[in-house]
Amino acid sequence: PTHLTRSFKPSKSVTNHVSCTLQALTYCWSNEFLDVFRQYFRDHASDFRGMKVGMGSSEHTLEQHAVFQEYLQLYEDRLSEYIESQLGGSSKEFYEELADAKEVQAQDPESCDPGTALFIECLVASADYDSFYKVMVREAQKLEAREAMERMRWDAAPTV
């Protein structure tokens, strides 16, 4: 397993933490995990139609906030289920280990391997409304573009 620091010889428990973190990282980058959220974004894109990417450029609705809260619960449930069923740990322990790794990284940015550092960043971003909002606005724009293409095809179809 990857070590938290270059000069640090990890104890067995630290090695296990890193191993769990790396396993969780692998799962979170898998299509099995990501496809759930890709579908969620597509299913809820219509709630973000007409919105602008910049946070201050549009007023946000209660429905959009509710979609975000539902997304957070889905994310937490999926990750917790994996941690508990596949890694044999609890979410609480996992987040404590992640906080420890983040603290080590903050004290010495070179101490964390790039994959773990990116994983930590992505986990933090996944719970951030601004990041979620940007993803949803982009997904709504894709939806609008698909619908416009469909209208153009329909308009171009020969009439009988």
N, C-alpha and C positions, 0 to 999 in steps of 0.2 A: 504493500500500500504506500501511497504517497505520504511523505512526512509533513507535518505542519511547519517545521522549521528545518533549515539546512543543517544547522549545527546541533540540533536537539535530537537525542535518541529517544523516541517515544516509548512510554511504558506500554505494557500489553493493553491496558484500558484505553490509552490514547490511540493506540493503533486500531483498536476495535471501533472507537468513535470515528476515526478517519475512514475506516472501512465502511461503516454504516452511512456516513456522509457521502462517500463515493458511490455506494449502491443506490442511495436515494437520488443522487445527481443523475446517475445512469437512467433510473426509472423516470425522472422528471423530464429528461430529454427524449424519452421513447415516444413513438407514435401512439402506443397504448394509452399513455397519459395525455399527451398533447392533443390527440384527436378529440377527446372529450371536450376540451376547451375551444378547439377550432369550431366544433359543431355548436357549442354554446354561443360563441361570438356570432356565427351565422344566424342562429335562431333568434337572437335578440338585437340584431343590427338595426332593425326597423325602428327601434326606440331612439336611435341616434341619428335618424335622417335629418339632413339639413343643418347639422351642427358643424361648427368650425373646429379645427384641430387645437387651436390655442385655448387653454382653460378659461381665460378671461374674455374670450370672444363671444360666448353664448351663456345664457342662463340655463342652469341645469334643472331638470325636472325631478320630482319625487320618484317617478317611475325609473329614471336612470339610476338614481341612488339605490332603489330597491333591486335593480338588476345587478348592481355592483355588490350589494350585500349577499344576494343569492350566489353570485360568482365566488365570493370569498368563502362561503359555506361549502360550495361544491369543491373548491380547491382544497380546503382544509380536510374535508371528508375523504377525498381521494388520496391525499398524501398520508393522512392518519391511517387509513385502511391499509395502505402499502407498508407503512412502518410497523404497524402492529402485526399484520399477517405474514409479511415476508422477512422482516428484520427482527421480529420478536421484541420490539421495544415499544415505548410509549411516545406519543407526540411531545409530551412535556420534556422527556429526556432528550429527544431529538433536537428540540428547539434550544434546550440548555447547551447541548454540545455545539450547536450552530453558533450560539451567542459566544461561547468560548473561542471558537475558531475565528469569529468576527473580531473579537477583542485582540486576539493574537495578531491578526492581520492589521488591525488599526495601529498597534504598537510597532509593528515591523512589516510594512507592506510586502517585503521580499520573502516573508516567512511562509506565505500560503501559496500553494501551487496555483497556476492560472485557472485551471478547471474549477477548483474549489472556490476561488475568489469570484469567478463568474457566477457560479451557483448561488453563492451568498447574495450577490447583487440582484440576481433574478428573483430569488425568493423574496427579498425586500421589495423589489419593484412589483411583484405579483400582488402585493397587498396595498399598493399605492393607487389611489383613485385617479390621479393624473395620468399614470401609465395606462391604466385600464381604459380611461376615457379616450385616450389617443388611439388605442387599438380598436375600440368600438366605433369611433368616428371613421377610421380607415375602412373598417368592415362595412359600415353603412354606405360609404362612397362606392365600394365595390358592388354592393347590392344595387345601388342606383344606376351604376354603369351597366350591370347585367340587364336590368329592367329596360334601360334606354336601348340597348342592343336588341332586345327582344321586340320592343316597339318598332324599331327600324326594320327588322326582319318582317314583322307583321305588315307594316305599311308597304313594304316592297313586294309582298306576295301578290301574285296575280289574282285578280278577282274573277270569279266564274259567273 
